[in-house]
Amino acid sequence: MVTVKDIAKAAGVSPSTVSIILNGKNEERKISDKTCKKVWEAVQSLGYQPNIAARTLRDSQDNGPRTIALYWANDFRTSMLSRFLKGLELAAADDGHEIVVFTYANDQLNRQKALLSGKRFHAAIIANASKKDMEFINSVVFPVPVVLYNRQAPDYYSVTVDNYKMGRLAAEAFHQKGKKHPWIITSTDVFPGMSLRIDGFCQTLEALGIPCPADDRKTAVNSLESGARMMQEILRSKRPCDCVFCLSDAIAHGVLYTLNREGKKIPEEISVISIGNGESEYSQYSIPPLTNVYLPMEDMAKNCLEILQRLLDHEEVPQKNLLLDTPLILRES
């Protein structure tokens, strides 16, 4: 078993320095970035794994509930947090877990000291990590079990979906309706899965003989207002449009608003499909009811928590990466 002393020897520093860095107190103790980098490189090369068993047992001696941290990006996805929390709460209620939410800014997960110290919770779910955040995740060894939501990394358990397939399902649905002139309305690309959804959509259409021009795309803020405005711009462009693939429910509901105000027949003139990341009730009762490729956030949350439960109990986890299905929910749009 690799020890702190082994890391210290490999990095050329003292064991106390290693402990300070592993506990996330390097800034407080004014340890240089250069020294931190050497220690983390040694951690990675030696394959060090912290002994979480002793700490977990120590913290749970009073038979109190385990505390699970959820790290959630503080951006447009905060509107989606309620669905994830529903899944966690349903699973946590059975096992007596307590959930604490930490928000963080994109690209700044490394500033979350509690995640590096591991003293405020027993395990963590990290959601919505950007490319830079993933680089940080891959560069450290956390002192508690960590599961990734809709992200993958070699050294971590994760619960994900097939983002390429989500785009493919939307494309196939439009094709079955006989649509020939697709548009895409997306938002800022904050993780690779968004690009994969667009790739799955466009490549599937092109394989079916339907062009998917790069010019026929709009980038919106993830909101109803922005979706409505982007749809207005598409209609004013005079370029042909008989279907719109929206990368979020919020954008799609804005699109439906504009189409209804402009007197467009949905889906006869223009059909709409979204990535179903919002509350399903809003899609059921929109006018017309919105078709979407459903993101099973509640089930993903539940599975994240179940994996952490197994890790804390030192039980085998059947799959490193659990892939959940994303069904196409056909409605009237």
C-alpha positions in Angstrom: 0.0 0.0 0.0 1.3 3.4 -0.9 1.7 5.7 2.1 2.2 9.5 2.6 5.9 8.8 3.3 6.2 7.1 -0.1 4.7 10.2 -1.8 7.0 12.5 0.2 10.1 10.5 -0.8 9.0 10.6 -4.5 8.3 14.3 -4.5 11.3 15.3 -2.4 9.3 16.9 0.4 8.4 16.1 4.0 5.4 13.9 4.9 3.8 16.8 6.7 3.9 18.9 3.5 2.2 16.0 1.7 -0.5 15.8 4.3 -1.1 19.6 4.1 -1.5 19.4 0.3 -3.8 16.3 0.4 -6.0 18.0 3.0 -6.4 21.1 0.8 -4.6 23.5 3.1 -1.7 24.4 0.8 -2.9 28.0 0.2 -3.5 28.5 3.9 0.0 27.3 4.7 1.5 29.1 1.7 2.9 26.1 -0.1 4.0 26.9 -3.6 2.2 25.7 -6.8 5.4 24.1 -7.9 5.6 21.9 -4.7 1.9 21.1 -5.0 2.4 20.0 -8.6 5.3 17.7 -7.6 3.2 16.1 -4.9 0.1 15.5 -7.1 2.4 14.0 -9.8 3.8 11.6 -7.2 0.2 10.8 -6.1 -0.8 10.0 -9.6 2.3 8.0 -10.6 2.2 5.9 -7.4 -1.5 5.3 -7.5 -2.1 6.5 -4.0 -5.6 5.9 -2.6 -6.6 7.6 0.7 -7.8 5.3 3.4 -11.4 6.5 3.7 -12.6 3.5 5.7 -11.2 4.7 9.0 -12.6 8.2 8.6 -16.0 7.0 7.6 -16.2 4.6 10.6 -14.9 7.4 12.9 -17.5 9.9 11.6 -20.3 7.3 11.8 -19.7 6.1 15.4 -22.8 7.9 16.6 -24.9 5.9 13.9 -25.9 9.3 12.4 -26.7 9.7 8.8 -24.0 9.9 6.2 -23.5 13.3 4.5 -23.3 13.3 0.7 -22.1 16.5 -1.1 -23.5 17.5 -4.5 -21.3 19.9 -6.5 -23.4 21.7 -9.0 -22.3 24.4 -11.5 -23.8 27.8 -10.7 -25.0 28.7 -14.2 -28.1 28.2 -16.4 -28.2 24.6 -15.1 -29.3 25.7 -11.7 -32.9 25.6 -13.1 -32.4 21.8 -13.6 -31.1 21.2 -10.0 -34.6 20.5 -8.7 -35.0 17.3 -10.8 -31.6 16.0 -9.6 -32.5 16.7 -6.0 -35.8 14.9 -6.4 -33.9 11.7 -7.4 -31.4 12.2 -4.5 -34.1 12.8 -1.9 -36.0 9.7 -2.9 -32.9 7.5 -2.6 -31.6 9.2 0.5 -34.9 8.9 2.3 -34.5 5.1 2.3 -30.9 5.1 3.6 -31.0 8.1 5.9 -28.5 10.2 4.0 -28.2 13.9 4.3 -27.6 15.9 1.1 -25.6 19.2 1.1 -25.3 21.2 -2.1 -22.2 23.2 -3.0 -22.4 25.5 -6.0 -19.3 26.4 -8.0 -18.4 28.6 -11.0 -17.5 27.0 -14.3 -13.7 26.2 -14.5 -13.3 26.8 -10.8 -14.0 23.5 -9.2 -10.4 23.5 -7.9 -11.3 26.3 -5.5 -13.6 24.1 -3.5 -11.6 23.5 -0.4 -14.1 21.2 1.2 -13.8 18.8 -1.7 -10.1 18.6 -1.2 -10.2 18.3 2.6 -13.1 15.8 2.8 -13.9 16.9 6.3 -17.5 18.1 5.8 -19.0 15.0 4.1 -18.5 11.3 3.6 -18.7 11.2 -0.2 -19.5 13.5 -3.2 -21.2 13.7 -6.5 -19.7 16.1 -9.0 -22.0 17.4 -11.7 -21.6 19.6 -14.7 -17.8 19.7 -14.7 -16.3 21.7 -17.6 -13.3 20.6 -19.6 -11.0 22.6 -17.2 -12.8 21.1 -14.2 -12.3 17.6 -15.6 -8.6 18.3 -16.0 -8.5 19.2 -12.3 -10.5 16.1 -11.3 -8.0 13.9 -13.3 -5.1 15.6 -11.5 -6.0 15.0 -7.9 -6.9 12.1 -5.5 -9.9 13.1 -3.4 -10.0 12.0 0.2 -13.6 10.7 -0.1 -15.4 8.6 -2.7 -16.5 10.6 -5.7 -19.0 9.8 -8.5 -19.3 11.9 -11.7 -22.7 12.8 -13.1 -22.8 12.7 -17.0 -19.0 12.9 -17.2 -16.4 10.1 -17.6 -12.9 9.8 -16.3 -10.7 6.7 -16.1 -10.3 6.7 -12.3 -13.8 7.5 -11.3 -17.2 5.8 -11.2 -19.8 7.7 -13.3 -23.5 7.7 -14.3 -23.9 8.9 -17.9 -26.1 8.9 -21.0 -25.2 8.4 -24.7 -25.2 12.0 -25.8 -24.6 11.1 -29.5 -27.6 8.8 -29.4 -29.8 11.7 -28.1 -29.1 13.7 -31.2 -29.6 10.6 -33.4 -33.0 10.0 -32.0 -34.2 13.5 -32.7 -32.9 13.3 -36.3 -34.6 10.0 -36.9 -37.9 11.4 -35.6 -37.7 14.4 -38.0 -36.9 12.1 -40.8 -39.9 9.9 -40.1 -42.1 13.1 -40.3 -40.6 13.9 -43.7 -38.7 17.0 -42.6 -36.0 18.2 -45.0 -34.8 21.6 -43.6 -33.5 21.3 -40.0 -32.3 24.1 -37.8 -30.5 23.8 -34.4 -30.8 26.2 -31.5 -28.1 25.5 -28.9 -26.6 27.4 -26.0 -23.0 28.0 -24.9 -21.0 24.7 -25.3 -20.0 24.0 -21.7 -19.2 20.3 -22.0 -18.3 17.8 -24.8 -21.7 16.1 -24.6 -23.4 19.1 -26.1 -21.3 18.8 -29.2 -21.9 15.1 -29.3 -25.7 15.7 -29.4 -25.3 18.0 -32.3 -22.9 15.6 -34.1 -25.4 12.7 -33.6 -28.2 14.9 -35.0 -26.3 16.2 -38.1 -24.4 13.0 -39.0 -27.6 11.0 -38.8 -29.5 13.4 -41.0 -26.7 13.6 -43.5 -26.5 9.8 -43.7 -30.2 9.9 -44.5 -29.6 12.3 -47.3 -30.7 15.5 -45.5 -28.2 18.4 -45.4 -27.5 19.9 -42.0 -25.7 23.2 -42.9 -23.6 24.8 -40.2 -25.2 28.2 -41.1 -28.6 26.9 -40.0 -27.8 27.1 -36.3 -28.4 29.7 -33.6 -26.7 30.0 -30.2 -29.1 31.2 -27.5 -29.0 31.9 -23.8 -30.7 28.9 -22.1 -34.0 30.7 -21.6 -37.5 31.0 -23.0 -36.9 34.6 -24.0 -33.8 33.7 -26.0 -35.4 30.7 -27.6 -38.3 32.9 -28.7 -36.0 35.5 -30.1 -33.8 33.0 -32.0 -36.9 31.5 -33.6 -37.9 35.0 -34.7 -34.5 35.4 -36.3 -34.9 32.1 -38.1 -38.3 33.1 -39.5 -36.9 36.5 -40.7 -33.9 34.9 -42.4 -36.1 33.5 -45.1 -34.0 30.3 -45.2 -36.1 27.2 -45.3 -37.0 25.7 -41.9 -39.5 22.8 -41.3 -38.0 21.5 -38.0 -36.0 22.8 -35.1 -33.8 20.7 -32.7 -33.4 22.6 -29.4 -30.7 21.7 -27.0 -32.9 22.4 -23.9 -36.5 22.4 -22.9 -36.3 26.1 -22.0 -35.2 27.1 -25.5 -37.9 24.9 -27.0 -40.7 26.4 -25.0 -39.6 29.8 -26.3 -39.6 28.5 -29.8 -43.1 27.2 -29.4 -44.2 30.7 -28.1 -42.9 32.4 -31.3 -44.4 29.8 -33.6 -47.8 30.1 -32.0 -47.7 33.9 -32.1 -46.7 33.8 -35.8 -49.6 31.5 -36.6 -47.3 28.6 -37.7 -48.9 25.2 -37.7 -47.0 22.8 -35.4 -45.9 20.2 -36.5 -47.3 20.5 -40.0 -45.2 23.6 -41.0 -42.5 23.4 -38.4 -41.8 20.6 -36.0 -39.9 21.0 -32.7 -37.9 18.5 -30.6 -35.9 19.3 -27.5 -33.4 17.7 -25.2 -35.7 17.0 -22.2 -33.7 18.4 -19.3 -36.6 20.3 -17.8 -39.7 19.4 -15.8 -41.6 16.9 -17.9 -44.9 18.5 -16.8 -44.1 21.7 -18.7 -43.6 19.7 -21.9 -46.8 17.7 -21.4 -48.9 20.9 -21.1 -47.2 23.2 -23.6 -49.1 24.1 -26.7 -48.7 21.8 -28.4 -47.2 19.2 -26.1 -43.5 19.1 -26.7 -41.6 16.1 -28.0 -38.3 15.5 -26.4 -35.4 13.1 -26.0 -35.7 12.6 -22.2 -32.7 13.0 -19.9 -33.4 10.8 -16.9 -32.0 13.1 -14.3 -33.9 11.6 -11.3 -32.7 8.0 -12.2 -29.2 9.3 -12.7 -29.2 11.0 -9.3 -30.5 7.8 -7.7 -27.8 5.7 -9.3 -25.1 8.1 -8.3 -26.1 7.8 -4.7 -26.4 4.0 -4.8 -22.9 3.8 -6.2 -21.6 6.0 -3.3 -23.5 3.8 -0.8 -21.7 0.7 -2.2 -18.3 2.5 -2.1 -18.8 3.6 1.5 -19.9 0.1 2.5 -16.8 -1.3 0.7 -19.1 -3.4 -1.6 -18.4 -4.2 -5.2 -19.8 -1.8 -7.8 -20.8 -3.8 -10.9 -20.0 -1.1 -13.5 -17.4 1.7 -13.6 -19.6 3.7 -16.0 -23.3 3.2 -15.7 -25.1 4.2 -19.0 -28.8 5.0 -18.8 -31.3 5.1 -21.6 -32.7 8.4 -23.1 -36.1 7.5 -24.5 -37.7 9.6 -27.2 -41.0 10.9 -25.7 -43.3 11.5 -28.7 -45.9 14.3 -28.2 -47.6 16.6 -30.7 -44.9 19.0 -31.6 
